[in-house]
Amino acid sequence: MSKHEPLRVAIAQYACTPDPAVNLDNAVAHIERAGDAGAQLVVLPELHNTPYFCQREDPALFDLAEPVPGPSTERLAQAAREAGIVVVASLFERRAAGLYHNTAVVLDSDGSIAGRYRKMHIPDDPEYYEKYYFTPGDLGFTPIDTSIGRLGVLVCWDQWYPEAARLMALAGAELLIYPSAIGWDDVVDDAAEQARQLGAWQGVQRGHAIANSLAVVTSNRVGVEGDAGTEIRFWGHSFVFGPQGEMLAEADEQPALLTADIALDRTESVRRVWPFLRDRRIDAFADLTRRFRD
């Protein structure tokens, strides 16, 4: 596609059920709806085939993982091909016995697998016990080339790290994309804390858009999941920021198919006025590779 034509993106924001087959059907239905809406790209939520199973540590839950390529990528690829749309999917990848990843898979509009990204930053917090399930990614921060452009795909916890967004930008990403699964604990988080968390989540990603002059597309799920007393209420609020941090579209906490038109060529014009990449003092940044400056 021409970089002078707006790119219509869609975000599928919905609740996931305990039944993977139902969830996969729902993902396909959203791909079809996005295609009907004229979108050229649709982003699904993180780990959309299952409930957010990382709320507890249970070896039986490794049975939810699947190979990539595998049955889900085959089904999603067919949907991408029939809708003529690029799909960013998010799967629990079984790489080998005892080796699993939280993996974003990009399916091009012809149904081919354009590439994959394995989540690099793995959280380990109450109700987010991802280190038990996922090996940190080993594919680096490498954009994925597709028929609509070069996509900088990251996953959820990666969105808090400016280094990840910057490295994608330095590798030529034309768009930053974050499938996510994030929410509140209504027992612990009062209204003021919920507002702070949501504001921080959107705010840090707005910073990535501004600092790199790139649009940011972030999906999230909705609904309440988990055991009584420790449920997560996923807050939705999927969004699209433009390359100066302007809000182009935002959902609320309800299921939605969010769409927005992104002018990818604005990155060039914005970077000519705000040349952040030109003025980086890379000669003084060596300590960024240290854990801490003691």
Protein Blocks (a to p, Z undefined) as FASTA:
>chain_A
ZZkbccddddddddddfblklmmmmmmmmmmmmmmnopabdcddehklbccfklpccfkl
mmmpccdddfklmmmmmmmmmnopacdddddddfbghiacdddddddfkopafbdcddfb
dcddehiafklmpccdfebjaddddfkbccdddehjlmmpmklmmmmmmnopabdcdddd
ddddfklmcfklmmmmmmmmmmmmmmmmmmnopacdddddedjedjehiaccdekjpacd
dfkopafbdcdfbdcdddddddfklmmmmmmmmcmklmpcfklmmmmmpfbdZZ
